[in-house]
Amino acid sequence: MKVTFASLAVALLLVGCGGTVEAERDPSSGCDGVFVRGACWTAHGGVSLSAERVARVVDRAEAYWGHPQHSLVGWRLDFGPEPVVVDGTRYDGYCFAESRQIHVTPFVPDCFERSAIFHELGHAWGFDEEDPRMTNEWPLIQAAMDESGWKGCE
């Protein structure tokens, strides 16, 4: 098989395509939001998100939790203004591990970075409330807000 410079260049360009968040969009998933790291991320009720902002949050969460072995493939993450109610109790976020769903209510109306998302991702990756990182997330949230560039986070 003869490899030409042009075919090598095309192969390198195709490899580079995976680096953009938009290239991850999977129309067959039924995702009505953005598709990042194999998961569907949605927002409603005045909460905005973008693939780039989600990718920054996931990057920070992966680093924070020590690059967990479990991925988010097949998960659905939803942000909305209504708190999650489980067994009559209201929560700012909740991880439903069996159905691979996370629901989060941002602490401010239009900044999903300022929410319990880092905490709930920890649960998705198998960490429990006893992990000391579950209570030390404010610097992580603040950094994510600063990096988002979203006016709703100012």
CORQUIMO-V109855 format. One record per backbone hydrogen bond with DSSP energy under -1.0 kcal/mol. CO is the residue of the C=O (numbers start at 1). NH is the residue of the N-H. If there is no record, write none. Layout:
co->CO nh->NH
co->CO nh->NH
This chain:
co->4 nh->8
co->5 nh->9
co->6 nh->10
co->7 nh->11
co->8 nh->12
co->9 nh->13
co->10 nh->14
co->11 nh->15
co->12 nh->16
co->13 nh->17
co->16 nh->19
co->17 nh->20
co->21 nh->24
co->22 nh->25
co->26 nh->29
co->34 nh->41
co->36 nh->39
co->38 nh->74
co->39 nh->36
co->40 nh->77
co->41 nh->34
co->42 nh->79
co->50 nh->54
co->51 nh->55
co->52 nh->56
co->53 nh->57
co->54 nh->58
co->55 nh->59
co->56 nh->60
co->57 nh->61
co->58 nh->62
co->59 nh->63
co->60 nh->64
co->61 nh->65
co->62 nh->67
co->63 nh->66
co->72 nh->75
co->75 nh->40
co->76 nh->102
co->77 nh->42
co->78 nh->104
co->79 nh->44
co->84 nh->91
co->86 nh->89
co->89 nh->86
co->91 nh->84
co->92 nh->105
co->94 nh->103
co->96 nh->101
co->100 nh->76
co->101 nh->96
co->102 nh->78
co->103 nh->94
co->104 nh->80
co->108 nh->111
co->111 nh->114
co->113 nh->115
co->114 nh->107
co->116 nh->120
co->117 nh->121
co->118 nh->122
co->119 nh->123
co->120 nh->124
co->121 nh->125
co->122 nh->127
co->123 nh->126
co->128 nh->131
co->131 nh->134
co->132 nh->135
co->137 nh->141
co->138 nh->142
co->139 nh->143
co->140 nh->144
co->141 nh->145
co->142 nh->146
co->143 nh->147
co->144 nh->148
co->150 nh->153
co->151 nh->154
